Structure formats: structure tokens, C-alpha cells
Amino acid sequence: MKDKKVIISHYVITTDVNDLSPLINFLEKYKIRAYNYKVKYVNGKVFVRAILSDNVILSIENLTLDEAEKLIPPEIQPSKYYIEFHNVRPENISFFNSLSFYSAEFHVFPSYIFCKIDEYRCKVKEEEILTKLSEIFSTIKNITKPFNMNFLNNKEKLICEIILKYNGIRNPEEIENCEIIDDKVIYKGNIIAQINLPP
């Protein structure tokens, strides 16, 4: 059956079925507010970006209704940053609210978090890395221009990891050749950045 658009209640549904009662029951049971009112239900799979609270989106992508149901939290607090959870049960909003970035957006995937912080971009697998980045970010902004930091992994030497990447050195083994002495980032005996560490 060819996909068609159907308007029901507050939803604009793209679907390939005539009986939408299971989908409508799901949407109404959890009071799903669909971003831009759009819902897709094709081949028994649902796609919807559900608005859970201020700045918090749950993006349900290519899941059965039973699978999607397991991702719906009972209640979720607002976030000071935009956060979109991609097929991940939303939780730990308080952690994101504890960060001290001026402007940030987070996309939470099953195995990592993609971050847009001001105009910088990075990916992290551990929340502790984000906490550390939040602490040193003003220092990073003072000595670099926005760039794609990709995966950040080294919590203990995060400034070195970022400054090396900014200078085109992305081999993680090279972090061992970098150290911070006083207010200088030193790589293989050469000063590659001058920093003012936060107190």
C-alpha cells in the first residue's frame, strides 16, 4: 500500500495502513506531543519526535510500538539546554543542568553523546568527560577557535587532548608527550599554547 497522510487529532500521520488504532492508542496513552505534529507509522514501525518537557525531545526512530513504549519516562524535568534522546530512555536531566556552558545542545545516542557547545563540536562516551569539559571550556575558548574535536576520551589530560587536536595531532598516543607546566601546554619540549587555568 502506498504511503498516505492522515490528520487525526493533533497529529499529521504518514502511514501505509488503514487501521491506526494501535498507534493512536499509544500516542494518547502517553499524551505524546509530536514535534511539528508529524508522526510516521510505516511497516509497523513508528517515527516521532516527542516533546517531553522544555528543551527535551525523545526521538523514536524505526521502533515497534512495544519497543517505543519502553522508552517513555513517567515524567521528565525541563532542561536549560536542548537535549534530544535518540532511541534512548530520557534520564539524568539534572546532570546536563549541572553543566556550566553558556550555550549547548546535546544528542544522546545509545553509545555516545554528540555535543554542540557554542560553535564547537565533540562526542563523548562518558559523562565525566563533559563535566571536565564544562570546567575548562572558558580556557579552551580563549586559546582556540571553534572546531570539531570529535571523540574526547582523556579526562586526566583533556586540555592536552584538545590542544593537540586543534594543532592537527589526533593520535591519542601523542597525549603522553604533552604536559601542562605552569600556564604552558608543552608538546615534545615545545610550547604550543599559553593558558590561564580556571581557579
N, C-alpha and C positions, 0 to 999 in steps of 0.2 A: 504494500500500500504506500502511496506517495505521501510524503510529509505534508501536513496541513497546519494552519494556525487556527487556534480556537481561543476565544476570550471567555473566561469563566471567572466570576467574582473579580478579584484584584490581580488576576494572572493572564498573561498572554502566553499561551502554551503552544509550542511546536511539537507535533506528535505524529505517530504513524498508526495509532489505534483509535477505535471508536469509543471504547469503554474507558473513561478516565476516572472512574470512581475510586480505584485504589490510590491513584496519585492525589486526587482532591482530598480524600480522607487523610492522607499523610500530611499534606500542606495545612489542612485545617486543624488537625490534631496538635501540631506543633506551632500553630499560628505563624507559619513561615511568611516573612515579608521578603519578597523577591526583589533583588536589585533591578531597577528598571522594569519591574513587573514580569521579567522574562523567565520562563521555565521551559526546559526541553525534556521530553519523555519519548525516547526512541529505542526500539529493540529491548524494551523492558528496563532501560537504564535512565536514570534521572540526572539532569544537569541543572543546577540552580545556585545562584549566589545569594545566600540567605543573610539578611541583615539581622544580627543578634542583639546589638546594642550600639551606642555611639562609637563609631570607628572600628567596629568588629564585624567582619564578614566571614561566614563559613561557605567556602566554595565546594559544593558537592559535584563531583565530576565523574560521570560514567559509572555510577553505582546503582545496584538494585535498591528498591525502597527499604528492604530489610537491612542492607548494609548502611544506607544513609541514616536510618533511624538510630543506629548505634553511635553516630557522631553528634547527635543533638544534645547539648547540655541542658540541664534543668533551668538554669539561669546564668547569665554572664554579665559581669560588670562592664561599665564603659571603659574605654582606653583613651589615653591622651594622644596616642599615636595610632595611625591607621594600621590595622593588622588584618591580614586575610589568611585563613587557615584552609589549606588545600587537601581535602580528604583526610584531615586530622581533627580529632575532637578538640574543640577550643578549651583551653585551660591556662592557668598561670598568668592571667592578665596582670595581676599585681606585680609580677616580675617585670614585665615591659613598662609598667607605670613607674617602676623604681629607677629606670634609666634616666640619664640627665642630658640627652641630646636635645638640641634646640628644635630640630625638625627631623622626623624619621618615618619610615614606612617599612613594615615587616611582612614577609610572605613565608608562612610556616608550612613546610613540606614534611612528609614522613621521616626523611633522613637528614634534613638540614633547614636552616633559616636563611632566606635571602633578604638582605638589608639594603635599603636606600637611605643613607644618612646625609642630610644636606644634598650635595651632588656626588658624594662618594657611594661606591657600591662594594658589597662584600657578601660572603657566605660564611656561616659558622655552623658547626655541629654541636657545640656546647654553649649553654647559656653563660657560663663563667667567662667565656671569651668576650661576649657582649658587655658584661659587667665591667671587665677590664678596659674594653674599648671606650665605654662611656666615661671612665675615669681619665683617660689620656687623650680624649678626642680633641680638646681645645689645643693641646700641644701639637697634635698631628696637623690640624688645620693651619697652625702658624708656620709650618715648615714645608707644607706640600700644597699643591693644587689638587682639586678633586680628580680621582682616578679610580679605576676598577681594581680593588685589592684582592678579588677572587676569594678563595678559601683562606681564612685566618685560623691558625692552629696552635700557635705557640703562646700560651698565656704568660709564661715567665719572661719571655723576651719579645713581647708583642710590638713594642716600638721598633726594635731592630728588624723584625719581620716586615713591618710596613715600610720602613725607610729603605730597606733593601729592595723591596718590590717597586717602590717609587723610582729607584735608580736602575730598574731593569734586571735586578738579580732575584730570580724567583726559585732557585734551587734551595729547598728547605735545609739542606745540609750546610749551606753557607752561613746560616744563622749562628753557628758555633764560632764563626770567625768575626762576629760582630759583638761589640760591648759598648756600654754607656759608662763613661768616666766623667764625673762632674756633670757638665751640661753639654757634653760632646758625644755624638754617635760615631764610633770608630770601627772601621772595617779593614781588616788586614793592615793595621797600623796607620790608615789614612782617615782623617776626619771627613765624614760625608754629610754631617748635619750638626747644627748647633740648636740646642733645645732649651726651653725653660720648663722644667718638670713641675707639675702641679704640687702644691704643698702637701 
